[in-house]
Amino acid sequence: DVLFNRVKTQNEKYYSRFPGDVQRINAVFSHLVKNGGVTTPAGNQLTTQSLQSLGIRFGGAQGFEHIHYLFENAFDRTGSLSYSFLKGFDNAISFDTNVLYALLHESIYCQGAASNWSAESALMDLTCVNFRPNEAVESGKPVYFTGEMVFPWMFEQFAQLRPLREVAELLSVHEDWPPLYDDNQLMKTEVPVAAAAYFEDMYVDIDLSMQTAAKIAGIRLFVTNEYLHSGIREDGPRILQKLLNMARDVETLR
C-alpha cells in the first residue's frame, strides 16, 4: 500500500509534465477495452493490465521521456496499434529476459509468511479509480500505471513467463521462509556502513528505508532527492565516492 502511494505520485508528476498524454494514453487503453488484447511481435499479450505495467519505468532516469515518446505513434493509419508501438512495448518490458526476477520478486522479502500475490491484493484494495483502466477511461480520468510489481496475470500474458506459471503459484503460497536479517546483530555491528537513500524513490519507500537504517549500528546515510532509484547508473562515481568517504570518516560526522 505504501509503494502504491509512491507510484500514484509518479503518475501525477508524469501527467503534470505531459498533460497532452492523458488523451493520447487513454485512447490506447480505450482501444484495448473495446477490442481486447493484442499479440505483440514477441508473443506477449498487450492488455490494459500489461500496458499499465509500463509504469515500472517511472522509477528511473529518463523513464518519463521513454513512455512519452512510446505513445507518440501508438496508432497506424488504419486505426490499429502500430507495429512500432507494439515492438516498443516488448522492448520496455524486461520480465521476458529476467524470469528469476519475476519469479522471486515478492518471495525474497518474505519471513515466515507467504506473499500470496501481495501487489495484486494491494491493487484490488485501492480506492483510486485511476488505477482501474475501464473506469478511468469511461470517466475521462487519466489512467495510472503500476510500478515495480509482479502480478499473477504476467505468467499468462508474457510469453517467456508462461511455462513458469505453476512455479510462480507454488512460490506465492510458500510460507516456510527463514528470517532475512538478525536485528540484534545489526544493532551491535562494528563494521563501517554507509548507504544512499533516495527521497523520491518509487521502488523503495524512504520512510521504510529510514526505519531499516535505524536498526544498523553506526550507519551513515546520504539522503538525497537529486536522483531516483537509478542514482548509481546516473552518477555512480560521485555517489560511491561519497559513500566511501562517509564509511572511512573522510567526511566527518556533523
BAFI-381181 format. One record per residue: residue in one letter; x, y, z of N, C-alpha, C in turn. Coordinates in steps of 0.05 Angstrom, whole numbers, padded with zeros to 5 digits, always signed. Last residue first. Layout:
N
AXYZXYZXYZ
...
This chain:
254
R+00572+00306+00228+00564+00334+00234+00535+00335+00241
L+00630+00265+00218+00602+00268+00228+00596+00297+00234
T+00671+00276+00160+00666+00273+00189+00637+00276+00196
E+00692+00242+00108+00671+00262+00114+00663+00258+00143
V+00725+00202+00123+00737+00225+00109+00718+00248+00111
D+00703+00157+00146+00704+00182+00162+00721+00204+00150
R+00693+00116+00113+00721+00118+00123+00725+00143+00141
A+00640+00124+00100+00647+00100+00114+00675+00101+00126
M+00645+00172+00072+00630+00172+00096+00637+00147+00113
N+00675+00157+00028+00686+00178+00046+00671+00178+00072
L+00640+00120+00005+00666+00111+00015+00678+00131+00035
L+00599+00155-00010+00594+00134+00010+00620+00123+00022
K+00626+00187-00048+00615+00199-00024+00610+00178-00002
Q+00638+00148-00086+00660+00162-00072+00650+00175-00047
L+00586+00134-00103+00603+00114-00090+00626+00127-00075
I+00570+00183-00126+00555+00172-00103+00573+00152-00088
R+00608+00191-00168+00604+00211-00146+00591+00199-00122
P+00603+00144-00199+00628+00151-00186+00625+00171-00163
G+00545+00145-00215+00557+00125-00198+00583+00134-00184
D+00501+00172-00237+00524+00187-00226+00539+00169-00206
E+00463+00137-00260+00465+00165-00269+00492+00177-00261
R+00469+00089-00233+00471+00089-00263+00475+00117-00273
I+00461+00105-00181+00487+00094-00188+00491+00094-00219
G+00406+00123-00184+00428+00141-00178+00455+00131-00186
S+00356+00103-00196+00378+00097-00214+00402+00115-00209
H+00315+00120-00165+00328+00095-00157+00353+00089-00173
L+00332+00189-00174+00312+00168-00167+00327+00143-00160
Y+00368+00244-00145+00366+00221-00162+00341+00205-00155
E+00365+00285-00109+00377+00291-00135+00373+00268-00155
N+00348+00279-00059+00327+00278-00079+00339+00285-00107
T+00382+00240-00008+00381+00260-00029+00357+00257-00047
V+00423+00220+00044+00395+00222+00035+00393+00245+00015
F+00468+00179+00066+00467+00200+00046+00439+00201+00035
L+00484+00158+00131+00465+00159+00110+00469+00183+00092
R+00519+00110+00167+00520+00138+00157+00502+00138+00132
I+00508+00069+00224+00505+00074+00196+00506+00104+00189
G+00514+00051+00278+00534+00068+00266+00531+00075+00236
A+00475-00007+00271+00492+00009+00288+00512+00025+00272
I+00413-00008+00244+00441-00015+00238+00459+00004+00253
K+00361+00008+00248+00368-00017+00261+00397-00025+00257
A+00354+00052+00217+00355+00056+00246+00362+00031+00262
A+00348+00032+00167+00374+00043+00174+00376+00046+00204
T+00293+00019+00169+00313-00002+00166+00340+00008+00176
Q+00271+00070+00171+00265+00051+00193+00286+00028+00193
M+00288+00090+00123+00298+00102+00147+00293+00084+00171
S+00259+00057+00088+00289+00058+00087+00300+00069+00113
L+00208+00072+00099+00216+00045+00106+00247+00043+00106
D+00211+00124+00078+00205+00120+00107+00213+00092+00116
I+00221+00115+00024+00241+00129+00040+00236+00124+00070
D+00209+00055-00011+00198+00077+00005+00218+00089+00024
V+00233+00040-00071+00240+00035-00043+00230+00059-00026
Y+00212+00057-00119+00214+00028-00114+00219+00022-00084
M+00214+00111-00123+00188+00098-00126+00188+00069-00118
D+00247+00159-00086+00249+00132-00097+00222+00119-00099
E+00256+00209-00066+00233+00205-00084+00234+00178-00097
F+00303+00203-00035+00279+00213-00022+00254+00208-00039
Y+00345+00149-00030+00334+00169-00049+00306+00177-00040
A+00401+00137+00007+00372+00134+00007+00361+00156-00010
A+00461+00101+00012+00447+00123-00001+00417+00117+00001
A+00504+00085+00068+00484+00078+00048+00471+00103+00037
A+00556+00054+00104+00545+00078+00092+00526+00070+00070
V+00588+00025+00159+00566+00023+00140+00558+00051+00130
P+00639-00012+00190+00630+00014+00180+00610+00011+00157
V+00622-00060+00238+00631-00056+00210+00621-00029+00201
E+00602-00074+00285+00624-00055+00286+00635-00049+00258
T+00534-00086+00306+00556-00089+00287+00577-00067+00290
K+00490-00085+00337+00516-00085+00351+00539-00088+00332
M+00446-00088+00305+00447-00066+00325+00474-00065+00340
L+00454-00134+00276+00456-00109+00262+00459-00086+00282
Q+00442-00172+00316+00469-00170+00306+00474-00143+00292
N+00387-00164+00321+00405-00160+00344+00434-00156+00335
D+00367-00177+00271+00365-00150+00280+00384-00144+00304
D+00386-00213+00221+00389-00216+00250+00390-00187+00262
Y+00342-00222+00165+00364-00208+00179+00364-00215+00209
L+00303-00257+00147+00322-00245+00128+00346-00233+00142
P+00283-00321+00172+00287-00292+00176+00308-00281+00156
P+00255-00367+00121+00271-00360+00145+00273-00330+00148
W+00191-00388+00101+00214-00372+00094+00229-00364+00120
D+00145-00424+00090+00168-00430+00107+00193-00415+00099
E+00104-00415+00054+00104-00400+00079+00130-00403+00095
H+00080-00408-00012+00101-00420+00006+00104-00403+00031
V+00049-00384-00048+00035-00395-00024+00055-00408-00005
S+00083-00368-00088+00065-00347-00076+00051-00357-00051
L+00107-00414-00107+00122-00395-00091+00104-00375-00076
L+00064-00436-00136+00075-00450-00113+00091-00431-00095
E+00059-00397-00177+00036-00402-00158+00046-00416-00133
A+00108-00404-00203+00101-00378-00191+00078-00381-00170
V+00102-00455-00223+00123-00449-00203+00117-00424-00188
E+00061-00447-00259+00057-00465-00237+00077-00460-00215
R+00085-00411-00296+00061-00404-00281+00057-00421-00257
L+00126-00418-00331+00133-00417-00303+00109-00410-00285
P+00111-00414-00384+00119-00441-00374+00124-00441-00344
R+00103-00356-00386+00080-00375-00386+00088-00403-00376
L+00145-00322-00392+00137-00329-00365+00116-00351-00364
Q+00151-00311-00445+00172-00326-00432+00166-00334-00404
A+00102-00280-00455+00108-00305-00468+00128-00322-00453
F+00056-00254-00411+00084-00251-00421+00094-00278-00430
Q+00006-00272-00393+00007-00253-00415+00035-00248-00426
E+00014-00308-00352-00003-00315-00374+00001-00297-00398
F+00044-00284-00315+00052-00311-00323+00033-00323-00343
M+00016-00238-00304+00040-00236-00320+00050-00263-00330
W-00024-00249-00268-00031-00250-00296-00006-00248-00315
P+00001-00241-00217-00003-00268-00228-00009-00269-00257
F+00051-00188-00218+00023-00197-00215+00020-00225-00227
V+00099-00148-00189+00094-00173-00205+00066-00183-00197
M+00123-00081-00195+00106-00101-00183+00102-00125-00201
E+00139-00023-00198+00156-00046-00198+00142-00068-00182
G+00074+00001-00217+00103+00005-00214+00119-00020-00216
T+00021+00022-00263+00031+00009-00238+00062+00012-00237
F-00009+00083-00286+00007+00059-00290+00015+00047-00263
Y-00074+00110-00290-00048+00108-00276-00035+00081-00282
V-00109+00147-00337-00104+00121-00327-00076+00121-00314
P-00145+00207-00324-00121+00194-00333-00117+00166-00321
K-00217+00204-00336-00194+00209-00318-00169+00196-00330
G-00264+00193-00362-00246+00213-00373-00222+00221-00355
S-00295+00151-00347-00299+00177-00333-00281+00199-00343
E-00275+00110-00379-00304+00118-00380-00309+00145-00368
V-00222+00107-00361-00228+00115-00389-00257+00125-00391
A-00231+00090-00308-00217+00115-00313-00223+00125-00342
E-00255+00041-00314-00270+00063-00301-00257+00090-00307
N-00214+00012-00341-00241+00014-00352-00257+00038-00341
P-00168+00017-00306-00169+00028-00333-00198+00032-00344
R-00157+00035-00245-00176+00016-00258-00182+00027-00286
F-00128+00076-00224-00114+00050-00227-00132+00029-00240
N-00165+00117-00218-00146+00119-00239-00130+00093-00244
V-00194+00109-00171-00206+00100-00197-00185+00099-00219
C-00172+00087-00111-00166+00106-00132-00175+00096-00159
T-00175+00049-00073-00200+00063-00080-00196+00083-00103
L-00145-00015-00072-00143+00013-00076-00170+00025-00084
D-00147-00070-00068-00158-00055-00046-00158-00024-00050
M-00122-00089-00113-00151-00093-00111-00163-00077-00089
L-00069-00076-00099-00082-00062-00121-00112-00065-00120
A-00059-00113-00058-00059-00084-00052-00073-00068-00074
S-00062-00161-00086-00081-00155-00065-00083-00126-00058
E-00019-00155-00121-00046-00158-00132-00067-00151-00111
A+00023-00153-00084+00018-00130-00101-00010-00131-00112
S+00020-00206-00061+00014-00182-00045+00008-00157-00062
W+00013-00263-00071+00010-00242-00091+00002-00216-00078
N+00028-00290-00024+00000-00290-00033-00006-00268-00053
S+00074-00295+00007+00068-00269-00005+00039-00267-00015
A+00072-00327+00072+00070-00328+00042+00065-00300+00032
A+00120-00323+00125+00093-00320+00115+00094-00320+00084
G+00172-00321+00144+00152-00337+00159+00124-00334+00149
Q+00184-00269+00106+00195-00281+00130+00172-00295+00145
C+00198-00244+00040+00181-00259+00059+00196-00270+00082
Y+00226-00223-00001+00221-00205+00022+00205-00219+00044
I+00227-00259-00041+00253-00253-00028+00249-00234-00004
S+00176-00262-00062+00183-00281-00042+00210-00274-00028
E+00171-00223-00102+00158-00219-00077+00169-00237-00055
H+00208-00240-00143+00205-00212-00135+00192-00208-00108
L+00217-00289-00165+00225-00285-00137+00220-00257-00126
L+00198-00287-00218+00190-00309-00200+00194-00302-00171
A+00223-00242-00240+00194-00243-00238+00185-00264-00218
Y+00277-00258-00235+00268-00233-00222+00237-00234-00219
L+00277-00301-00269+00281-00305-00240+00272-00281-00224
V+00270-00276-00319+00249-00293-00308+00252-00299-00278
N+00285-00233-00354+00292-00234-00326+00271-00251-00311
T+00264-00227-00404+00293-00235-00402+00303-00236-00374
D+00212-00214-00392+00217-00237-00410+00246-00246-00408
F+00213-00167-00362+00208-00193-00349+00215-00217-00366
S+00218-00118-00385+00243-00133-00380+00238-00161-00368
I+00190-00078-00432+00184-00098-00412+00207-00117-00409
A+00206-00049-00475+00204-00035-00449+00199-00054-00426
N+00201-00082-00519+00228-00073-00511+00228-00061-00483
D+00146-00087-00523+00162-00110-00518+00190-00102-00507
F+00134-00033-00537+00124-00045-00512+00141-00069-00504
G+00158-00030-00586+00168-00013-00565+00158-00023-00538
K+00124-00063-00615+00152-00071-00612+00165-00055-00589
L+00078-00032-00612+00078-00059-00601+00107-00069-00596
F+00096+00013-00640+00086+00015-00612+00088-00012-00598
S+00108-00007-00690+00129+00006-00674+00122+00008-00645
Y+00058-00025-00707+00079-00044-00702+00101-00032-00685
S+00002+00009-00676+00024+00007-00695+00044-00014-00687
L-00064-00010-00669-00039-00004-00655-00016-00010-00674
S-00106+00017-00722-00096-00005-00705-00071+00004-00690
G-00118+00056-00757-00131+00057-00730-00123+00035-00712
T-00091+00056-00802-00116+00041-00803-00131+00043-00776
R-00044+00083-00793-00064+00097-00808-00091+00082-00809
D-00030+00065-00723-00022+00068-00751-00046+00081-00766
F-00015+00091-00657-00034+00080-00677-00023+00084-00706
A+00026+00113-00628+00014+00088-00619-00004+00075-00640
N+00068+00152-00627+00058+00140-00652+00045+00113-00646
E+00076+00168-00574+00073+00188-00595+00061+00177-00620
F+00087+00131-00535+00058+00135-00542+00055+00156-00564
L+00142+00134-00530+00130+00109-00538+00101+00113-00548
Y+00151+00184-00507+00157+00180-00536+00145+00154-00547
H+00133+00173-00454+00121+00195-00471+00126+00190-00500
I+00168+00134-00437+00139+00128-00440+00126+00148-00458
H+00217+00162-00437+00214+00137-00451+00184+00131-00457
E+00208+00205-00402+00212+00210-00431+00207+00185-00447
F+00203+00179-00353+00181+00194-00364+00184+00198-00394
G+00256+00156-00349+00232+00139-00350+00208+00154-00362
Q+00303+00183-00342+00291+00183-00368+00267+00165-00371
A+00318+00141-00286+00325+00164-00303+00313+00161-00331
G+00261+00108-00255+00289+00112-00262+00293+00135-00280
G+00208+00097-00245+00226+00099-00222+00255+00104-00229
F+00177+00090-00290+00175+00116-00276+00195+00119-00253
R+00178+00039-00309+00198+00057-00319+00198+00084-00304
I+00134+00015-00290+00159+00007-00278+00181+00026-00286
G+00092+00028-00323+00099+00047-00302+00124+00039-00287
L+00078-00014-00354+00099+00003-00364+00108+00024-00344
S+00034-00038-00334+00059-00046-00322+00083-00030-00333
Q-00009-00023-00366-00004-00009-00341+00023-00014-00329
L-00006-00063-00404+00001-00036-00411+00006-00019-00387
S-00026-00107-00376+00003-00107-00383+00012-00079-00392
Q-00080-00090-00370-00063-00097-00347-00033-00094-00354
T-00099-00083-00421-00099-00060-00403-00080-00065-00379
T-00051-00121-00460-00078-00116-00449-00077-00091-00432
L-00014-00155-00503-00018-00128-00494-00047-00124-00486
Q+00020-00213-00493-00007-00203-00497-00008-00175-00485
N+00078-00232-00533+00065-00224-00508+00036-00215-00514
G+00105-00242-00579+00086-00262-00570+00073-00256-00543
A+00135-00202-00599+00149-00222-00583+00130-00244-00572
P+00097-00169-00625+00117-00184-00641+00132-00206-00625
T+00035-00182-00588+00058-00166-00596+00078-00182-00612
T-00034-00186-00593-00009-00201-00592+00014-00184-00603
V-00080-00152-00554-00066-00153-00579-00040-00168-00575
G-00145-00157-00520-00116-00157-00522-00105-00160-00550
G-00203-00116-00538-00189-00138-00525-00159-00137-00529
N-00230-00073-00557-00222-00094-00576-00208-00117-00564
K-00242-00038-00515-00263-00044-00535-00256-00069-00551
V-00195-00036-00485-00220-00042-00471-00241-00052-00492
L-00159-00019-00524-00156-00046-00513-00182-00055-00498
H-00178+00033-00534-00176+00013-00556-00175-00015-00545
S-00170+00055-00483-00197+00052-00494-00198+00032-00516
F-00114+00056-00482-00129+00039-00463-00158+00034-00473
V-00106+00093-00523-00096+00065-00526-00110+00047-00506
A-00131+00138-00502-00140+00127-00528-00131+00099-00532
N-00101+00149-00457-00128+00139-00454-00139+00127-00480
I-00056+00171-00483-00054+00145-00469-00082+00133-00465
R-00078+00219-00504-00064+00200-00521-00063+00172-00508
Q-00100+00245-00460-00117+00237-00482-00104+00215-00499
V-00052+00251-00429-00077+00240-00418-00094+00229-00440
D-00013+00278-00456-00012+00249-00457-00037+00236-00445
G-00015+00331-00445-00027+00322-00470-00028+00292-00473
P+00016+00337-00399-00014+00337-00397-00027+00327-00422
F+00070+00320-00377+00060+00315-00404+00029+00314-00404
R+00075+00337-00324+00096+00344-00343+00086+00341-00372
S+00030+00315-00302+00035+00344-00299+00056+00353-00319
Y+00037+00262-00312+00016+00276-00327+00018+00306-00323
Y+00081+00253-00277+00083+00248-00306+00062+00264-00321
K+00061+00265-00227+00083+00281-00238+00085+00278-00268
E+00023+00224-00223+00014+00252-00222+00036+00271-00233
N+00057+00180-00223+00037+00184-00244+00028+00213-00246
Q+00084+00189-00175+00099+00190-00200+00080+00193-00224
T+00042+00182-00138+00056+00208-00140+00071+00210-00167
K+00030+00128-00146+00010+00149-00152+00023+00176-00156
V+00077+00106-00126+00070+00103-00154+00050+00124-00163
R+00071+00119-00072+00094+00130-00088+00089+00128-00118
N+00026+00090-00061+00025+00119-00058+00048+00132-00073
F+00046+00039-00069+00026+00049-00088+00022+00079-00085
L+00078+00033-00024+00091+00038-00050+00070+00047-00071
V+00039+00024+00015+00057+00047+00017+00069+00054-00010
D+00016-00024+00000+00000+00000+00000+00017+00025+00000
